[in-house]
């Protein structure tokens, strides 16, 4: 799977978990230092994928913890 596909899938997962557009932009900003992801280098893609995966995991853990 390409980085672009991974990023798109992770963003869809975060939206499903309840993150809104402002939160997503802030996550991207925290990872890359900017909110625009129209051009992302391979190194930045790796950083962004890792960061998004972390937030997906946190969101899933939160949902699991509070759905009992």
N, C-alpha and C positions, 0 to 999 in steps of 0.2 A: 504494500500500500504506500502510495506517495505521501510526502509530508503534507501536501495540500489536502489530500483526501482525509488524512488523519486529523488535521486541524478542523476541517469541516465537520467530521463525525464527532469530535470532542466538543465542539461548540454546540452541535445539536443535542448532545447528551446533557450539557450544562443547561441549555434552555429547558429541556425536559425536566431537569431537577429543580427548576424554578428560578434560575439566575436570569436577571433582566439585562437589557442592552448596556446600561450604565455599568453594572457589575462586570459584564464581559469586557467592556472597554478598559475598565480599571485593572482587570487581570492581565490583559494584553500589555497595558502600560507598565505594570509591575515587572513583567517579563522582559519587555523590549525597550522600555523608556519612551514609547510612543504608542498611540492608539490605532494608527493606520497599519493594516497588514496587507496592503495591496502589493507591496514588494517586500519579500522576506528572504534573506540569504539562507543558505543551508544551515549555517551555524545558528542563526536566529530561529529557524524552523525547529531545530533540535531543542533549543531552550523553550520555545513556545509549546511544543508538544509535551515536554516534561512538566511544564507548569500547568497546562490544561489538564493533564492526566492527574496531577496532584489534586486539583480542585474537583474533578469528577469523583475521585476516591473520597475526598472529604464530604462531598454532597451525598454520596451513596451511604457513607457511614452515618451521617446525620439522619437521613431518611430511615435507615434501618434501626437506629437507636430510638427514634421517636415514633415508630410505627408499631411498637409492641403493645 
